[in-house]
């Protein structure tokens, strides 16, 4: 067995195991991803990220790298905002540039270095049509017919992955560990959904807790922050630029007039190491 190198990173506590498979391609299974993500017997993470060589043709041909994303439960997803910032930071360091193009299942995302060790990522346009999110039936995505506990009247938006956002008076009072899993698997969401609990603090700030599909409650969720900011502005609760306070820290979200959502926040490398390939039966 050989050792496999990895980098452990996080964006506001939303943590990732990043494996560079550009020189040694790897086709990991859901079970293998679960083994790496396990916090007791593996390395532990919210998401596992595989860096792959992008295709030389097609919509992602300008990407510096392709980012494959596995949730802790082994499922694959198309987008992860905090992981995109982390990978962009790695690529900018590798190339000695102040910008990077990251290929994802949700499309090509551009990133750039900001002052104070911040990274900004253009997350693209929010998808607001019920079929794009997707929902199981036609709904007004600004007012979904969903209730659970005292939660009701959420919004829906896709930022490359489906989000359901509830607005409440006190985000801390919601038993997210109890209602998150049920709502994630609600029949309205054929691809499951990330569940956001948002509390408006003022027109320029909101508090957010997120249950991520396939990962549970996380310290931060970049696409969730984007979805909450877009939903808050659609409800006329905030402006287009919002500070989103998550358990792990604060992201700045700017829903620009051109309809693109910009996410700005920090990244960090926790440590680098190797693990025995026997962990994944390789």
C-alpha positions in Angstrom: 0.0 0.0 0.0 1.1 3.5 -0.7 0.5 6.7 1.2 -1.9 9.4 -0.2 -1.1 13.0 0.4 -3.8 15.5 1.4 -4.3 19.0 2.7 -6.8 19.8 5.5 -8.4 23.2 5.0 -11.4 25.1 6.2 -13.4 28.2 5.4 -14.9 29.5 8.7 -14.8 26.0 10.2 -16.4 24.3 7.2 -13.6 21.8 6.8 -12.3 19.9 3.8 -9.8 17.1 3.0 -8.3 18.1 -0.3 -6.6 15.4 -2.4 -4.7 16.4 -5.6 -5.4 13.7 -8.1 -4.2 15.6 -11.2 -1.0 13.5 -11.5 -2.5 10.3 -10.1 -6.2 10.2 -11.1 -8.6 8.6 -8.6 -12.1 7.5 -9.0 -13.3 7.3 -5.4 -16.5 5.5 -4.5 -19.1 6.8 -2.0 -17.8 4.3 0.6 -14.2 5.4 0.1 -15.2 9.1 0.5 -17.1 8.2 3.7 -14.0 6.4 5.1 -11.9 9.5 4.6 -14.5 11.9 6.0 -15.2 9.8 9.1 -14.0 11.8 12.1 -13.3 8.8 14.3 -11.6 6.3 12.0 -10.6 8.6 9.0 -9.3 12.1 8.7 -12.6 13.8 9.2 -14.3 16.6 7.2 -17.6 18.0 6.1 -16.6 17.5 2.4 -13.9 15.6 0.5 -12.4 17.5 -2.4 -10.7 15.9 -5.4 -8.6 18.1 -7.6 -8.7 16.9 -11.2 -7.3 18.0 -14.5 -10.0 19.9 -16.4 -11.0 18.9 -19.9 -9.2 20.8 -22.7 -12.5 21.5 -24.5 -16.0 22.5 -23.5 -17.5 25.0 -21.0 -14.8 24.3 -18.4 -11.8 24.5 -20.8 -10.5 27.7 -19.1 -10.5 26.1 -15.7 -7.2 25.9 -13.8 -8.5 22.8 -12.0 -11.7 20.8 -11.7 -13.1 20.3 -8.2 -15.0 17.1 -7.5 -17.0 17.4 -4.2 -18.1 14.5 -1.9 -20.2 15.1 1.1 -19.4 13.3 4.4 -22.0 10.7 3.6 -20.3 9.9 0.2 -22.8 11.7 -2.0 -21.5 14.0 -4.7 -22.6 17.6 -5.1 -22.0 20.2 -7.8 -21.2 23.3 -5.6 -19.5 24.3 -2.3 -18.7 27.9 -1.8 -16.3 27.6 1.0 -14.4 24.8 -0.7 -14.2 26.9 -3.9 -12.5 29.6 -1.9 -10.1 27.1 -0.4 -9.2 25.5 -3.7 -8.8 28.9 -5.3 -6.4 29.9 -2.6 -4.3 26.7 -3.3 -4.3 27.4 -7.0 -3.4 31.1 -6.6 -0.4 30.1 -4.4 0.6 27.3 -6.9 0.5 29.7 -9.9 1.6 32.9 -8.2 -1.4 34.6 -9.6 -4.1 36.7 -7.9 -6.9 35.0 -9.6 -8.1 31.5 -10.4 -10.7 29.7 -12.5 -12.3 26.7 -10.7 -14.3 24.1 -12.6 -17.2 22.6 -10.8 -20.3 20.6 -11.6 -22.2 23.9 -11.4 -20.0 25.5 -14.0 -16.9 27.7 -14.1 -16.4 29.8 -11.0 -13.9 32.7 -11.0 -12.0 33.7 -7.8 -9.6 36.5 -6.9 -7.4 37.4 -4.0 -8.7 40.1 -1.7 -6.8 42.0 1.1 -6.4 40.6 4.6 -6.1 37.0 3.4 -9.6 37.0 1.9 -10.8 35.3 -1.2 -13.7 36.4 -3.4 -15.6 34.0 -5.6 -18.2 34.8 -8.2 -20.8 32.2 -7.5 -22.8 33.0 -10.6 -26.5 33.8 -10.9 -29.0 32.4 -8.4 -31.6 30.0 -9.9 -35.1 31.0 -8.8 -37.4 28.9 -11.1 -38.9 25.9 -9.4 -37.7 23.6 -12.1 -34.1 24.8 -11.8 -33.8 24.3 -8.1 -35.4 21.7 -8.5 -38.8 21.2 -6.7 -41.0 18.2 -7.1 -44.0 20.4 -8.2 -44.6 24.0 -9.3 -44.4 26.5 -6.4 -43.8 30.2 -5.8 -40.1 29.9 -4.8 -40.5 33.0 -2.6 -43.2 31.2 -0.5 -43.0 27.4 -0.3 -45.8 25.4 1.2 -43.7 23.7 3.8 -44.1 23.5 7.6 -42.2 21.7 10.3 -42.1 22.5 14.0 -42.9 26.2 14.1 -41.0 26.8 10.8 -43.1 27.8 7.8 -43.2 29.9 4.6 -39.6 29.3 3.4 -38.0 30.4 0.2 -36.1 28.2 -2.3 -33.1 29.0 -4.4 -30.3 27.1 -6.1 -26.7 28.3 -6.0 -25.6 25.2 -7.9 -27.3 23.1 -5.2 -30.8 23.4 -3.7 -31.4 25.6 -0.7 -34.5 26.1 1.5 -34.4 29.2 3.8 -36.6 29.9 6.7 -36.8 33.3 8.3 -37.2 33.3 12.1 -37.0 35.7 15.0 -34.3 33.7 16.9 -32.1 31.3 14.9 -30.5 29.9 18.0 -33.9 28.7 19.3 -34.5 26.4 16.4 -33.7 22.7 17.1 -31.9 22.4 13.8 -30.3 19.0 14.8 -33.9 17.7 15.1 -35.7 19.2 12.1 -32.7 19.5 9.6 -32.7 15.9 8.5 -36.5 15.7 8.0 -36.5 18.9 6.0 -33.5 17.9 3.9 -35.5 14.9 2.7 -38.9 16.7 2.3 -40.8 15.4 -0.6 -40.6 18.9 -2.2 -36.9 18.3 -2.8 -36.2 15.4 -5.2 -32.5 16.0 -4.9 -32.7 16.8 -1.2 -31.9 20.3 0.1 -29.7 22.4 2.3 -31.8 23.9 5.1 -31.0 27.5 6.2 -32.4 29.2 9.4 -32.0 33.0 9.0 -32.5 35.8 11.5 -32.5 39.3 10.2 -30.3 41.6 12.4 -30.5 44.8 10.3 -30.8 45.7 6.6 -27.1 44.9 6.2 -26.7 41.7 8.3 -28.3 38.4 9.1 -27.5 35.4 11.3 -27.6 32.0 9.6 -27.4 28.4 10.7 -27.3 25.7 8.1 -28.0 22.0 7.9 -26.2 20.7 4.8 -27.5 17.8 2.9 -25.2 14.8 3.4 -23.2 16.6 6.1 -25.6 17.8 8.8 -25.0 21.0 10.7 -21.8 22.7 9.6 -19.9 25.7 11.0 -20.4 27.6 7.7 -22.0 27.1 4.3 -20.9 29.4 1.5 -23.7 28.6 -0.9 -26.1 28.7 2.0 -25.0 32.2 2.9 -25.5 33.2 -0.8 -29.0 31.6 -0.8 -30.0 33.4 2.4 -28.7 36.8 1.2 -30.6 36.4 -2.1 -33.8 35.3 -0.3 -33.6 38.1 2.3 -33.3 40.7 -0.5 -36.1 39.1 -2.5 -38.3 39.4 0.7 -37.3 43.1 1.0 -35.6 42.4 4.4 -32.1 43.5 3.5 -30.1 45.3 0.8 -28.1 43.5 -1.9 -24.9 43.5 0.2 -25.2 41.6 3.4 -22.9 40.4 6.2 -23.9 36.8 6.9 -22.9 35.7 10.4 -22.4 31.9 10.6 -21.3 29.7 13.5 -17.7 29.8 12.3 -17.5 33.5 11.3 -18.8 36.0 8.8 -19.0 36.1 5.0 -19.8 39.1 2.9 -22.3 38.4 0.2 -22.9 40.9 -2.6 -25.8 40.2 -5.0 -24.7 42.6 -7.8 -26.9 44.4 -10.2 -25.7 42.1 -13.0 -27.4 39.2 -11.0 -24.1 37.6 -10.0 -23.5 36.7 -6.4 -20.1 37.4 -5.0 -18.9 35.7 -1.8 -16.0 37.1 0.2 -14.4 35.3 3.1 -11.2 33.8 4.6 -9.5 30.4 4.0 -7.0 28.5 6.1 -4.8 25.5 5.9 -5.1 23.4 9.1 -2.4 20.9 8.3 -0.9 18.7 5.5 -0.2 15.0 5.8 -0.6 11.5 4.3 -2.8 8.6 5.0 -2.4 4.9 4.3 -4.2 3.9 1.2 -5.5 0.9 3.1 -8.0 3.3 4.7 -9.9 3.2 1.3 -8.9 -0.3 0.3 -6.7 1.2 -2.5 
